[in-house]
Amino acid sequence: MVIPVHDANPTRRTPWVTYALIIVNFVVFFALEPINHFPTVSSTQTVGQFCEQQRFFDDYAAVPKELIDNQNLPPHRVVVSTNQGPVACPVVKESVPPVLTVLTAMFLHGGLLHILGNMLFLWVFGNNIEDRLGPLRYLVFYLVAGYVATYAFAFANAGSTESLIGASGAIAGVLGSYLVLYPRARVTTLVPFLFFIPFRLPAWVVLGFWFVLQYAYASGSAVASGAGVAYLAHVAGFVFGVLVTLLLVDRHRPAPLRQV
């Protein structure tokens, strides 16, 4: 695993859309999502909090079976184990149409490390793609990449009722585009070797290694344990970003804007 922290690749304009996406993700995580992100009731989470968390993700996370069938799952009741025995949550009846859960799921994360990792990659690589595409096209590209990534996973796992959350599929599209446009850009990257050592590596090494790692995980385990993150969605989003950039984006770098 490598952790990019900075790229030596200046932009011509302020990446307002990238900043906005990062802010919205953090606002949703800290203000709208249930405070605790644990799969079971613990000493820091009551049954009521667990049930509220379950209801929230049932409503707003993407579920492959729902996407393929284009309808919500039947109302269901979740039973949670506690020290006093099993306790049933209220019956959950989902209200968000499946096609919209793909959008809402892009702004949900399963824990602090999950959102910090995603937003770090978006911070490092998103500004240059926004600079090249322009704000509106970049936003459309980002959202479409998220939809392609999620539906690709859904078609490959049509019967799955596992909740999918996270911006990783959309961000993977950004990474694929960056690889095509700036393969030689130098990226300061932390590489674990006893402890994290910073290296300045070309983008094709950093992003190529990231893609190979995601592909390896997707081949062996479709969903990250407990996090609701689909590795196959990462692969699909990355390939989408590469193909769209190769086919539709002028790969010649524009001249810098003049200072006035």
Phi and psi restraints in degrees (value plus and minus 20) as a CYANA .aco file:
   2 VAL   PHI    -137.6   -97.6
   2 VAL   PSI     130.0   170.0
   3 ILE   PHI    -142.5  -102.5
   3 ILE   PSI      84.4   124.4
   4 PRO   PHI     -93.4   -53.4
   4 PRO   PSI     118.0   158.0
   5 VAL   PHI    -143.6  -103.6
   5 VAL   PSI     -36.4     3.6
   6 HIS   PHI    -187.7  -147.7
   6 HIS   PSI     125.9   165.9
   7 ASP   PHI    -143.8  -103.8
   7 ASP   PSI     122.9   162.9
   8 ALA   PHI    -109.1   -69.1
   8 ALA   PSI      52.9    92.9
   9 ASN   PHI    -167.8  -127.8
   9 ASN   PSI      64.0   104.0
  10 PRO   PHI     -84.5   -44.5
  10 PRO   PSI     134.3   174.3
  11 THR   PHI    -131.7   -91.7
  11 THR   PSI     145.0   185.0
  12 ARG   PHI    -115.4   -75.4
  12 ARG   PSI     -32.8     7.2
  13 ARG   PHI    -168.2  -128.2
  13 ARG   PSI     142.2   182.2
  14 THR   PHI     -92.1   -52.1
  14 THR   PSI     108.4   148.4
  15 PRO   PHI    -102.6   -62.6
  15 PRO   PSI      52.9    92.9
  16 TRP   PHI     -83.2   -43.2
  16 TRP   PSI     -56.4   -16.4
  17 VAL   PHI     -87.0   -47.0
  17 VAL   PSI     -62.7   -22.7
  18 THR   PHI     -80.8   -40.8
  18 THR   PSI     -65.7   -25.7
  19 TYR   PHI     -79.4   -39.4
  19 TYR   PSI     -63.4   -23.4
  20 ALA   PHI     -84.0   -44.0
  20 ALA   PSI     -61.7   -21.7
  21 LEU   PHI     -81.4   -41.4
  21 LEU   PSI     -63.1   -23.1
  22 ILE   PHI     -83.6   -43.6
  22 ILE   PSI     -65.1   -25.1
  23 ILE   PHI     -82.6   -42.6
  23 ILE   PSI     -65.7   -25.7
  24 VAL   PHI     -81.5   -41.5
  24 VAL   PSI     -62.1   -22.1
  25 ASN   PHI     -79.9   -39.9
  25 ASN   PSI     -63.7   -23.7
  26 PHE   PHI     -90.6   -50.6
  26 PHE   PSI     -57.4   -17.4
  27 VAL   PHI     -82.6   -42.6
  27 VAL   PSI     -65.4   -25.4
  28 VAL   PHI     -81.6   -41.6
  28 VAL   PSI     -62.8   -22.8
  29 PHE   PHI     -84.1   -44.1
  29 PHE   PSI     -66.6   -26.6
  30 PHE   PHI    -109.0   -69.0
  30 PHE   PSI     -46.9    -6.9
  31 ALA   PHI    -124.3   -84.3
  31 ALA   PSI     -54.2   -14.2
  32 LEU   PHI    -125.8   -85.8
  32 LEU   PSI     -59.6   -19.6
  33 GLU   PHI     -90.1   -50.1
  33 GLU   PSI     133.8   173.8
  34 PRO   PHI     -75.7   -35.7
  34 PRO   PSI     122.4   162.4
  35 ILE   PHI     -80.7   -40.7
  35 ILE   PSI     -61.1   -21.1
  36 ASN   PHI    -113.9   -73.9
  36 ASN   PSI     119.9   159.9
  37 HIS   PHI    -144.2  -104.2
  37 HIS   PSI      44.7    84.7
  38 PHE   PHI    -138.2   -98.2
  38 PHE   PSI     123.6   163.6
  39 PRO   PHI     -95.1   -55.1
  39 PRO   PSI     -34.8     5.2
  40 THR   PHI    -156.7  -116.7
  40 THR   PSI     144.9   184.9
  41 VAL   PHI     -87.8   -47.8
  41 VAL   PSI     115.7   155.7
  42 SER   PHI    -154.1  -114.1
  42 SER   PSI    -196.4  -156.4
  43 SER   PHI     -84.5   -44.5
  43 SER   PSI     -39.4     0.6
  44 THR   PHI    -124.0   -84.0
  44 THR   PSI     -14.4    25.6
  45 GLN   PHI    -159.6  -119.6
  45 GLN   PSI     105.7   145.7
  46 THR   PHI    -103.4   -63.4
  46 THR   PSI     148.7   188.7
  47 VAL   PHI     -81.1   -41.1
  47 VAL   PSI     -60.7   -20.7
  48 GLY   PHI     -82.4   -42.4
  48 GLY   PSI     -60.3   -20.3
  49 GLN   PHI     -85.1   -45.1
  49 GLN   PSI     -61.7   -21.7
  50 PHE   PHI     -81.3   -41.3
  50 PHE   PSI     -65.0   -25.0
  51 CYS   PHI     -84.7   -44.7
  51 CYS   PSI     -58.5   -18.5
  52 GLU   PHI     -85.2   -45.2
  52 GLU   PSI     -60.7   -20.7
  53 GLN   PHI     -81.9   -41.9
  53 GLN   PSI     -63.8   -23.8
  54 GLN   PHI     -82.0   -42.0
  54 GLN   PSI     -63.5   -23.5
  55 ARG   PHI     -83.3   -43.3
  55 ARG   PSI     -61.8   -21.8
  56 PHE   PHI     -80.4   -40.4
  56 PHE   PSI     -69.4   -29.4
  57 PHE   PHI     -92.4   -52.4
  57 PHE   PSI     -50.2   -10.2
  58 ASP   PHI     -81.4   -41.4
  58 ASP   PSI     -57.8   -17.8
  59 ASP   PHI     -95.1   -55.1
  59 ASP   PSI     -64.0   -24.0
  60 TYR   PHI    -130.7   -90.7
  60 TYR   PSI     -29.4    10.6
  61 ALA   PHI    -104.2   -64.2
  61 ALA   PSI     134.2   174.2
  62 ALA   PHI    -107.1   -67.1
  62 ALA   PSI     119.1   159.1
  63 VAL   PHI    -144.6  -104.6
  63 VAL   PSI     102.9   142.9
  64 PRO   PHI     -71.3   -31.3
  64 PRO   PSI     -67.3   -27.3
  65 LYS   PHI     -81.2   -41.2
  65 LYS   PSI     -59.8   -19.8
  66 GLU   PHI     -85.0   -45.0
  66 GLU   PSI     -59.4   -19.4
  67 LEU   PHI     -86.6   -46.6
  67 LEU   PSI     -63.1   -23.1
  68 ILE   PHI     -89.8   -49.8
  68 ILE   PSI     -62.2   -22.2
  69 ASP   PHI    -100.0   -60.0
  69 ASP   PSI     -35.1     4.9
  70 ASN   PHI      36.6    76.6
  70 ASN   PSI      20.0    60.0
  71 GLN   PHI    -176.3  -136.3
  71 GLN   PSI     130.3   170.3
  72 ASN   PHI     -89.8   -49.8
  72 ASN   PSI     134.1   174.1
  73 LEU   PHI     -85.3   -45.3
  73 LEU   PSI     134.7   174.7
  74 PRO   PHI     -80.6   -40.6
  74 PRO   PSI     134.4   174.4
  75 PRO   PHI     -73.6   -33.6
  75 PRO   PSI     119.4   159.4
  76 HIS   PHI    -162.9  -122.9
  76 HIS   PSI     140.6   180.6
  77 ARG   PHI    -136.1   -96.1
  77 ARG   PSI     111.7   151.7
  78 VAL   PHI    -116.4   -76.4
  78 VAL   PSI     112.7   152.7
  79 VAL   PHI    -131.1   -91.1
  79 VAL   PSI     106.5   146.5
  80 VAL   PHI    -133.7   -93.7
  80 VAL   PSI     119.7   159.7
  81 SER   PHI    -103.9   -63.9
  81 SER   PSI     114.5   154.5
  82 THR   PHI    -152.6  -112.6
  82 THR   PSI     155.7   195.7
  83 ASN   PHI     -84.7   -44.7
  83 ASN   PSI     -43.9    -3.9
  84 GLN   PHI    -116.2   -76.2
  84 GLN   PSI      -9.4    30.6
  85 GLY   PHI      86.3   126.3
  85 GLY   PSI    -199.5  -159.5
  86 PRO   PHI     -89.2   -49.2
  86 PRO   PSI     119.6   159.6
  87 VAL   PHI    -147.9  -107.9
  87 VAL   PSI     113.1   153.1
  88 ALA   PHI    -112.5   -72.5
  88 ALA   PSI     112.7   152.7
  89 CYS   PHI     -98.2   -58.2
  89 CYS   PSI     140.5   180.5
  90 PRO   PHI     -78.6   -38.6
  90 PRO   PSI     132.5   172.5
  91 VAL   PHI     -80.9   -40.9
  91 VAL   PSI     113.7   153.7
  92 VAL   PHI    -119.4   -79.4
  92 VAL   PSI     105.5   145.5
  93 LYS   PHI    -140.9  -100.9
  93 LYS   PSI      91.8   131.8
  94 GLU   PHI     -92.5   -52.5
  94 GLU   PSI     126.4   166.4
  95 SER   PHI    -142.9  -102.9
  95 SER   PSI     -34.8     5.2
  96 VAL   PHI    -108.7   -68.7
  96 VAL   PSI     107.2   147.2
  97 PRO   PHI     -77.5   -37.5
  97 PRO   PSI     121.4   161.4
  98 PRO   PHI     -73.1   -33.1
  98 PRO   PSI     -61.2   -21.2
  99 VAL   PHI     -83.4   -43.4
  99 VAL   PSI     -48.8    -8.8
 100 LEU   PHI    -101.6   -61.6
 100 LEU   PSI     -42.2    -2.2
 101 THR   PHI     -86.4   -46.4
 101 THR   PSI     -43.8    -3.8
 102 VAL   PHI     -82.0   -42.0
 102 VAL   PSI     -62.3   -22.3
 103 LEU   PHI     -88.1   -48.1
 103 LEU   PSI     -69.3   -29.3
 104 THR   PHI     -84.7   -44.7
 104 THR   PSI     -55.9   -15.9
 105 ALA   PHI     -84.2   -44.2
 105 ALA   PSI     -45.6    -5.6
 106 MET   PHI     -85.1   -45.1
 106 MET   PSI     -37.8     2.2
 107 PHE   PHI    -131.7   -91.7
 107 PHE   PSI      -5.6    34.4
 108 LEU   PHI    -131.8   -91.8
 108 LEU   PSI     126.7   166.7
 109 HIS   PHI    -160.2  -120.2
 109 HIS   PSI     130.3   170.3
 110 GLY   PHI    -106.8   -66.8
 110 GLY   PSI     -22.4    17.6
 111 GLY   PHI     155.9   195.9
 111 GLY   PSI     152.9   192.9
 112 LEU   PHI     -84.8   -44.8
 112 LEU   PSI     -63.0   -23.0
 113 LEU   PHI     -84.0   -44.0
 113 LEU   PSI     -55.7   -15.7
 114 HIS   PHI     -81.1   -41.1
 114 HIS   PSI     -71.0   -31.0
 115 ILE   PHI     -92.3   -52.3
 115 ILE   PSI     -56.3   -16.3
 116 LEU   PHI     -83.9   -43.9
 116 LEU   PSI     -61.3   -21.3
 117 GLY   PHI     -84.2   -44.2
 117 GLY   PSI     -66.2   -26.2
 118 ASN   PHI     -83.1   -43.1
 118 ASN   PSI     -65.9   -25.9
 119 MET   PHI     -90.2   -50.2
 119 MET   PSI     -48.4    -8.4
 120 LEU   PHI     -84.2   -44.2
 120 LEU   PSI     -66.3   -26.3
 121 PHE   PHI     -83.4   -43.4
 121 PHE   PSI     -60.4   -20.4
 122 LEU   PHI     -86.6   -46.6
 122 LEU   PSI     -59.0   -19.0
 123 TRP   PHI     -82.9   -42.9
 123 TRP   PSI     -64.0   -24.0
 124 VAL   PHI     -93.1   -53.1
 124 VAL   PSI     -62.2   -22.2
 125 PHE   PHI    -127.6   -87.6
 125 PHE   PSI     -41.0    -1.0
 126 GLY   PHI     -88.2   -48.2
 126 GLY   PSI     -53.9   -13.9
 127 ASN   PHI     -82.8   -42.8
 127 ASN   PSI     -58.7   -18.7
 128 ASN   PHI     -90.5   -50.5
 128 ASN   PSI     -55.0   -15.0
 129 ILE   PHI     -91.1   -51.1
 129 ILE   PSI     -59.5   -19.5
 130 GLU   PHI     -82.5   -42.5
 130 GLU   PSI     -60.2   -20.2
 131 ASP   PHI     -81.1   -41.1
 131 ASP   PSI     -61.0   -21.0
 132 ARG   PHI     -95.2   -55.2
 132 ARG   PSI     -62.4   -22.4
 133 LEU   PHI    -104.6   -64.6
 133 LEU   PSI     -47.1    -7.1
 134 GLY   PHI      72.6   112.6
 134 GLY   PSI     133.3   173.3
 135 PRO   PHI     -76.6   -36.6
 135 PRO   PSI     -68.8   -28.8
 136 LEU   PHI     -88.7   -48.7
 136 LEU   PSI     -68.0   -28.0
 137 ARG   PHI     -83.0   -43.0
 137 ARG   PSI     -56.2   -16.2
 138 TYR   PHI     -83.7   -43.7
 138 TYR   PSI     -64.3   -24.3
 139 LEU   PHI     -82.5   -42.5
 139 LEU   PSI     -64.8   -24.8
 140 VAL   PHI     -81.3   -41.3
 140 VAL   PSI     -65.4   -25.4
 141 PHE   PHI     -78.1   -38.1
 141 PHE   PSI     -65.5   -25.5
 142 TYR   PHI     -80.7   -40.7
 142 TYR   PSI     -68.6   -28.6
 143 LEU   PHI     -88.5   -48.5
 143 LEU   PSI     -61.1   -21.1
 144 VAL   PHI     -84.7   -44.7
 144 VAL   PSI     -59.7   -19.7
 145 ALA   PHI     -79.1   -39.1
 145 ALA   PSI     -60.5   -20.5
 146 GLY   PHI     -83.4   -43.4
 146 GLY   PSI     -61.4   -21.4
 147 TYR   PHI     -86.2   -46.2
 147 TYR   PSI     -64.7   -24.7
 148 VAL   PHI     -81.0   -41.0
 148 VAL   PSI     -64.6   -24.6
 149 ALA   PHI     -82.4   -42.4
 149 ALA   PSI     -64.5   -24.5
 150 THR   PHI     -88.4   -48.4
 150 THR   PSI     -65.2   -25.2
 151 TYR   PHI     -89.1   -49.1
 151 TYR   PSI     -51.0   -11.0
 152 ALA   PHI     -82.1   -42.1
 152 ALA   PSI     -64.3   -24.3
 153 PHE   PHI     -84.9   -44.9
 153 PHE   PSI     -60.8   -20.8
 154 ALA   PHI     -82.1   -42.1
 154 ALA   PSI     -63.7   -23.7
 155 PHE   PHI     -86.3   -46.3
 155 PHE   PSI     -50.3   -10.3
 156 ALA   PHI    -100.0   -60.0
 156 ALA   PSI     -36.3     3.7
 157 ASN   PHI    -156.9  -116.9
 157 ASN   PSI      36.9    76.9
 158 ALA   PHI     -80.4   -40.4
 158 ALA   PSI     -49.6    -9.6
 159 GLY   PHI    -113.6   -73.6
 159 GLY   PSI     -18.0    22.0
 160 SER   PHI     -94.7   -54.7
 160 SER   PSI     118.2   158.2
 161 THR   PHI    -129.9   -89.9
 161 THR   PSI      -2.8    37.2
 162 GLU   PHI     -91.8   -51.8
 162 GLU   PSI     113.5   153.5
 163 SER   PHI     -94.7   -54.7
 163 SER   PSI     115.5   155.5
 164 LEU   PHI    -131.5   -91.5
 164 LEU   PSI     106.1   146.1
 165 ILE   PHI    -158.6  -118.6
 165 ILE   PSI     139.5   179.5
 166 GLY   PHI      97.0   137.0
 166 GLY   PSI     134.6   174.6
 167 ALA   PHI    -109.0   -69.0
 167 ALA   PSI     -14.0    26.0
 168 SER   PHI     -80.1   -40.1
 168 SER   PSI     -60.0   -20.0
 169 GLY   PHI     -82.9   -42.9
 169 GLY   PSI     -64.2   -24.2
 170 ALA   PHI     -86.1   -46.1
 170 ALA   PSI     -62.7   -22.7
 171 ILE   PHI     -86.4   -46.4
 171 ILE   PSI     -54.0   -14.0
 172 ALA   PHI     -80.0   -40.0
 172 ALA   PSI     -56.6   -16.6
 173 GLY   PHI     -81.9   -41.9
 173 GLY   PSI     -60.0   -20.0
 174 VAL   PHI     -82.3   -42.3
 174 VAL   PSI     -61.3   -21.3
 175 LEU   PHI     -85.5   -45.5
 175 LEU   PSI     -60.9   -20.9
 176 GLY   PHI     -82.5   -42.5
 176 GLY   PSI     -60.6   -20.6
 177 SER   PHI     -85.4   -45.4
 177 SER   PSI     -61.4   -21.4
 178 TYR   PHI     -82.1   -42.1
 178 TYR   PSI     -60.8   -20.8
 179 LEU   PHI     -79.5   -39.5
 179 LEU   PSI     -59.4   -19.4
 180 VAL   PHI     -92.2   -52.2
 180 VAL   PSI     -63.3   -23.3
 181 LEU   PHI    -101.1   -61.1
 181 LEU   PSI     -55.1   -15.1
 182 TYR   PHI    -154.0  -114.0
 182 TYR   PSI      36.1    76.1
 183 PRO   PHI     -83.7   -43.7
 183 PRO   PSI     -46.4    -6.4
 184 ARG   PHI    -120.1   -80.1
 184 ARG   PSI     -19.4    20.6
 185 ALA   PHI     -80.4   -40.4
 185 ALA   PSI     118.5   158.5
 186 ARG   PHI    -103.8   -63.8
 186 ARG   PSI     109.5   149.5
 187 VAL   PHI    -140.2  -100.2
 187 VAL   PSI     100.2   140.2
 188 THR   PHI     -93.2   -53.2
 188 THR   PSI     100.4   140.4
 189 THR   PHI    -151.5  -111.5
 189 THR   PSI     117.1   157.1
 190 LEU   PHI    -109.2   -69.2
 190 LEU   PSI     102.3   142.3
 191 VAL   PHI    -133.6   -93.6
 191 VAL   PSI     103.5   143.5
 192 PRO   PHI     -93.9   -53.9
 192 PRO   PSI      99.4   139.4
 193 PHE   PHI    -169.1  -129.1
 193 PHE   PSI      73.5   113.5
 194 LEU   PHI      48.3    88.3
 194 LEU   PSI     -73.3   -33.3
 195 PHE   PHI    -162.5  -122.5
 195 PHE   PSI     152.7   192.7
 196 PHE   PHI     -95.6   -55.6
 196 PHE   PSI     103.8   143.8
 197 ILE   PHI    -133.0   -93.0
 197 ILE   PSI     109.1   149.1
 198 PRO   PHI     -99.2   -59.2
 198 PRO   PSI     114.3   154.3
 199 PHE   PHI    -150.4  -110.4
 199 PHE   PSI     128.0   168.0
 200 ARG   PHI    -119.2   -79.2
 200 ARG   PSI      85.8   125.8
 201 LEU   PHI    -136.5   -96.5
 201 LEU   PSI     130.5   170.5
 202 PRO   PHI     -86.0   -46.0
 202 PRO   PSI     129.2   169.2
 203 ALA   PHI     -78.7   -38.7
 203 ALA   PSI     -54.2   -14.2
 204 TRP   PHI     -84.8   -44.8
 204 TRP   PSI     -48.8    -8.8
 205 VAL   PHI     -93.8   -53.8
 205 VAL   PSI     -68.1   -28.1
 206 VAL   PHI     -84.0   -44.0
 206 VAL   PSI     -70.3   -30.3
 207 LEU   PHI     -96.3   -56.3
 207 LEU   PSI     -53.1   -13.1
 208 GLY   PHI     -82.9   -42.9
 208 GLY   PSI     -63.1   -23.1
 209 PHE   PHI     -84.1   -44.1
 209 PHE   PSI     -62.4   -22.4
 210 TRP   PHI     -78.7   -38.7
 210 TRP   PSI     -65.0   -25.0
 211 PHE   PHI     -85.3   -45.3
 211 PHE   PSI     -64.5   -24.5
 212 VAL   PHI     -80.0   -40.0
 212 VAL   PSI     -60.2   -20.2
 213 LEU   PHI     -84.3   -44.3
 213 LEU   PSI     -64.0   -24.0
 214 GLN   PHI     -83.5   -43.5
 214 GLN   PSI     -60.7   -20.7
 215 TYR   PHI     -83.9   -43.9
 215 TYR   PSI     -60.3   -20.3
 216 ALA   PHI     -83.8   -43.8
 216 ALA   PSI     -63.6   -23.6
 217 TYR   PHI     -83.6   -43.6
 217 TYR   PSI     -62.2   -22.2
 218 ALA   PHI     -82.8   -42.8
 218 ALA   PSI     -53.9   -13.9
 219 SER   PHI     -91.9   -51.9
 219 SER   PSI     -49.7    -9.7
 220 GLY   PHI    -122.4   -82.4
 220 GLY   PSI     -51.6   -11.6
 221 SER   PHI    -171.1  -131.1
 221 SER   PSI      96.1   136.1
 222 ALA   PHI     -89.7   -49.7
 222 ALA   PSI     -55.8   -15.8
 223 VAL   PHI    -143.9  -103.9
 223 VAL   PSI     114.0   154.0
 224 ALA   PHI     -82.5   -42.5
 224 ALA   PSI     113.8   153.8
 225 SER   PHI     -78.7   -38.7
 225 SER   PSI      98.8   138.8
 226 GLY   PHI      56.7    96.7
 226 GLY   PSI     -27.5    12.5
 227 ALA   PHI    -123.9   -83.9
 227 ALA   PSI     -32.6     7.4
 228 GLY   PHI      47.4    87.4
 228 GLY   PSI       8.5    48.5
 229 VAL   PHI    -131.6   -91.6
 229 VAL   PSI     105.3   145.3
 230 ALA   PHI    -116.8   -76.8
 230 ALA   PSI      97.6   137.6
 231 TYR   PHI     -84.7   -44.7
 231 TYR   PSI     -56.4   -16.4
 232 LEU   PHI     -81.4   -41.4
 232 LEU   PSI     -52.9   -12.9
 233 ALA   PHI     -85.1   -45.1
 233 ALA   PSI     -56.7   -16.7
 234 HIS   PHI     -81.1   -41.1
 234 HIS   PSI     -66.3   -26.3
 235 VAL   PHI     -81.1   -41.1
 235 VAL   PSI     -66.0   -26.0
 236 ALA   PHI     -84.9   -44.9
 236 ALA   PSI     -62.5   -22.5
 237 GLY   PHI     -83.2   -43.2
 237 GLY   PSI     -61.5   -21.5
 238 PHE   PHI     -83.5   -43.5
 238 PHE   PSI     -67.2   -27.2
 239 VAL   PHI     -82.2   -42.2
 239 VAL   PSI     -60.6   -20.6
 240 PHE   PHI     -78.1   -38.1
 240 PHE   PSI     -67.1   -27.1
 241 GLY   PHI     -81.1   -41.1
 241 GLY   PSI     -61.1   -21.1
 242 VAL   PHI     -83.2   -43.2
 242 VAL   PSI     -69.4   -29.4
 243 LEU   PHI     -87.2   -47.2
 243 LEU   PSI     -64.9   -24.9
 244 VAL   PHI     -82.3   -42.3
 244 VAL   PSI     -60.3   -20.3
 245 THR   PHI     -88.1   -48.1
 245 THR   PSI     -61.8   -21.8
 246 LEU   PHI     -83.4   -43.4
 246 LEU   PSI     -57.6   -17.6
 247 LEU   PHI    -109.0   -69.0
 247 LEU   PSI     -52.8   -12.8
 248 LEU   PHI    -140.2  -100.2
 248 LEU   PSI     -32.6     7.4
 249 VAL   PHI    -129.4   -89.4
 249 VAL   PSI     112.5   152.5
 250 ASP   PHI     -87.5   -47.5
 250 ASP   PSI      96.9   136.9
 251 ARG   PHI    -106.4   -66.4
 251 ARG   PSI     -19.1    20.9
 252 HIS   PHI    -102.8   -62.8
 252 HIS   PSI     104.4   144.4
 253 ARG   PHI     -84.6   -44.6
 253 ARG   PSI     109.0   149.0
 254 PRO   PHI     -88.8   -48.8
 254 PRO   PSI     134.2   174.2
 255 ALA   PHI     -86.6   -46.6
 255 ALA   PSI     127.7   167.7
 256 PRO   PHI     -79.6   -39.6
 256 PRO   PSI     127.8   167.8
 257 LEU   PHI     -89.1   -49.1
 257 LEU   PSI     122.6   162.6
 258 ARG   PHI     -94.4   -54.4
 258 ARG   PSI     123.7   163.7
 259 GLN   PHI    -103.4   -63.4
 259 GLN   PSI     113.6   153.6
